[in-house]
């Protein structure tokens, strides 16, 4: 048997096409247009990831890897997931600087080119100024942000005693 295979190679067997190391020539597609939309719901932070691929390949799923930057600068794994959809929601996320990587995987576990996106979950900025408007037995306080963000809401607290540390949070 070995001699027969050797003879085929010696006689100049020719193979057409660049299969690039794929099984059956089906390369998992590259992930593109990856976005991460951060929302807060009842004090819980969520991220909705969306992406697409340049072509549809049967049997492809997507591997997601979410990491957060640690205090020492390294990355800590938060979550991994696998889905056949082109969206995925991560829930119950803490404040931090995150990195999401998504890559396509075919039925033979071969991986396509990944896409990554970084995002930050942080407390909103303090208002750049607060406008006070007097009224009849009332005062209206209107906070203004340096950069408008319609998702930010403010709470005002009143105390008869001066609050010592207004930066505490």
C-alpha positions in Angstrom: 0.0 0.0 0.0 2.8 2.4 0.9 4.5 1.9 -2.4 1.3 2.6 -4.3 0.9 6.0 -2.5 4.6 6.7 -3.1 4.2 6.0 -6.8 1.3 8.4 -7.1 3.4 11.2 -5.6 6.4 10.3 -7.6 4.4 10.4 -10.8 3.5 14.0 -10.1 0.1 14.0 -8.5 -1.5 17.4 -9.0 -4.0 19.0 -6.6 -6.0 22.1 -7.8 -7.1 25.0 -5.6 -5.7 26.5 -2.4 -7.6 24.8 0.4 -5.7 26.9 3.0 -5.8 24.2 5.6 -9.6 23.9 5.6 -11.7 20.7 5.6 -13.8 20.5 2.4 -12.6 24.0 1.5 -15.2 25.7 3.8 -13.5 28.5 5.6 -15.4 30.0 8.5 -16.2 33.6 7.5 -14.6 36.6 9.2 -16.7 38.4 11.8 -17.2 42.1 10.9 -19.2 45.2 12.0 -19.0 44.1 15.7 -20.7 46.5 18.1 -21.4 46.5 21.8 -24.4 48.5 23.1 -24.3 49.1 26.9 -27.6 49.6 28.7 -28.6 49.8 32.4 -31.8 48.3 33.6 -32.8 48.5 37.3 -29.1 49.1 38.3 -27.9 46.1 36.2 -25.6 46.7 33.3 -26.1 44.7 30.1 -24.3 44.6 26.8 -25.9 43.7 23.5 -23.3 42.5 21.0 -24.2 42.5 17.3 -22.1 41.5 14.2 -22.4 40.1 10.8 -20.3 38.1 8.3 -19.6 38.7 4.6 -21.1 35.3 3.6 -23.4 32.8 5.1 -21.8 29.3 5.7 -24.0 26.4 6.8 -23.1 24.9 10.2 -21.2 28.0 11.5 -21.5 29.1 15.1 -19.8 32.0 16.9 -17.5 31.9 19.9 -17.6 35.0 22.1 -15.0 35.8 24.7 -15.5 38.7 27.1 -12.6 40.0 29.3 -12.2 42.9 31.7 -9.1 44.9 32.5 -7.8 44.0 36.0 -6.1 46.5 38.3 -2.7 45.3 37.4 -3.3 45.9 33.7 -3.9 42.2 32.8 -7.1 40.9 31.4 -9.5 38.7 33.4 -12.0 36.3 31.6 -15.5 37.3 32.5 -17.5 35.0 30.2 -17.5 32.8 27.1 -20.4 31.9 25.0 -21.3 30.1 21.8 -24.3 30.9 19.6 -25.5 30.4 16.0 -27.1 33.9 16.1 -25.4 37.2 15.2 -26.5 38.8 18.5 -25.8 38.0 22.1 -26.6 39.7 25.4 -24.3 39.7 28.4 -26.0 40.5 31.7 -25.1 41.4 35.3 -21.8 43.2 34.3 -19.9 45.3 36.8 -18.2 48.6 36.2 -15.0 48.2 34.2 -13.1 48.3 30.8 -14.2 45.4 28.7 -13.0 43.7 25.5 -15.3 41.4 23.5 -13.9 39.1 20.8 -16.1 37.2 18.4 -15.0 34.6 15.8 -16.9 32.2 13.6 -16.3 28.4 14.0 -17.3 25.7 11.5 -18.4 22.2 12.2 -14.8 21.0 12.2 -13.8 23.5 14.9 -11.8 25.6 12.5 -11.9 29.3 13.4 -12.4 32.3 11.1 -10.8 35.8 11.6 -11.9 37.4 14.9 -13.3 40.8 15.5 -12.9 42.7 18.7 -14.5 45.8 20.3 -13.7 47.6 23.5 -16.2 49.3 25.7 -16.5 50.8 29.2 -19.1 50.6 31.8 -18.7 53.5 34.2 -20.6 56.0 36.2 -21.8 59.0 34.2 -19.9 62.2 34.4 -21.0 64.8 36.9 -22.9 67.8 35.4 -20.7 70.5 34.1 -23.1 73.1 35.6 -26.5 73.2 37.4 -28.9 76.0 36.4 -31.1 77.2 39.3 -34.4 78.9 38.4 -36.4 80.5 41.1 -40.2 80.2 41.2 -43.1 80.9 43.4 -42.3 78.9 46.6 -40.0 76.6 44.6 -36.7 76.4 42.9 -36.0 74.3 39.7 -32.5 72.7 39.4 -31.5 71.8 35.8 -28.3 69.8 35.4 -26.3 70.2 32.2 -23.7 67.7 30.9 -20.6 68.8 28.9 -21.7 66.2 26.4 -25.4 65.4 26.1 -26.4 61.9 27.0 -30.2 61.2 26.9 -29.7 58.0 29.0 -28.3 59.9 32.1 -30.8 60.8 34.9 -30.0 62.8 38.0 -31.2 62.6 41.6 -31.1 65.6 43.9 -30.8 65.2 47.6 -31.6 67.8 50.2 -30.3 68.2 53.7 -30.8 70.9 56.3 -27.2 70.3 57.3 -24.3 71.0 54.9 -23.1 67.8 53.2 -19.3 67.7 53.9 -18.0 65.6 51.0 -19.9 66.3 47.8 -17.5 64.1 45.8 -18.3 60.9 47.8 -20.0 58.4 45.7 
